[in-house]
Amino acid sequence: MAQTEKIAARRAVALSVVVPCYNEIGGVAELYRRVTAVCREQAGHSYEIVLVIDGATDGTREAIFELAKQDSHVLGIDLARNYGHQIALSAGLEFCRGQRILILDADLQDPPELLKAMMAKMDEGFDVVYGQRVKRQGEGWFKRATAALFYR
């Protein structure tokens, strides 16, 4: 059976977490540990973690495929080269099977533990939930201004 047929044949799950990954070897194990803990708490065994390898050159690819071998909840998608964050995210969204889909960045700047509160908002009836940083410590005025414009 071809890899795409295997993906298509997978049953729907309650929760998918999609994470684009580019040269994340230093943090992929911690990302996996923390996201797995949240998923198990929120969805039992009905979850998947979709890690999209966006042309990584530092061992991220190998680490993700090793996680996928060890844990059937992990799906590694390997892009042919670095296409950028948005294309990697689109690829993950194309292949995920969750009734609910959460998106994270691999660098852990946005804590996976916040997913619990975000899912609670979904339970209240919200269709789309996103996080916004309240404090931006250590960032210059330009970064703070552009972030404020984005969220406005």
Protein Blocks (a to p, Z undefined) as FASTA:
>chain_A
ZZklmmmmpccdfbdcddddehillmmmmmmmmmmmmmmmmnomaccdddddehianhmm
mmmmmmmmmpmkbccdddfbdnbjklmmmmmmmmpccfbdcdddfklmacfklmmmmmmm
mmnopabdcdddfbdghiafklmmmmmmmmZZ
